Amino acid sequence: MKIMITLALALTTLSLKAQDTEAVKSVIDRLFEGMAKHDTILVRSVFHPTARLQSAGLDKQGTPVLTLTSIDAFVKSIGSIPATVTVEERLKNYEIRVDDRLATAWTPYEFYVNGKLSHSGVDAFQLYKTDQGWKIIQISDTRKK
């Protein structure tokens, strides 16, 4: 009897983790859907109010630099993309880990502007499970040509 109860609890835990993993993936997908549509309301909806964005790369002189962008500035930049310009972030895969109310997603990507590769790298997402669902609390990314 104890084995059956233990097995049932383990299966329930695995099922809940799988649901959380899919929910985290869905939030990330909504972000990139909003970017592609230039939909600032959709983009803003995936972020926690305290979220931040950081990019690790090189400046024009080749010096390593870490830049911080506010969510407001990021959303504004999405809204300022001309309707004639298409942007698409193609994720190669997802590595998602969930524990309680925190999740991490590691997603190698390629970023295209008007169908032409602009840059590539990795997005590292941190998400927090609020009462309204998963919200992005941080994105750190690398950018390579």
Order of alpha helices (4+ residues) and beta strands (2+ residues): alpha-alpha-beta-beta-alpha-beta-beta-beta-beta-beta
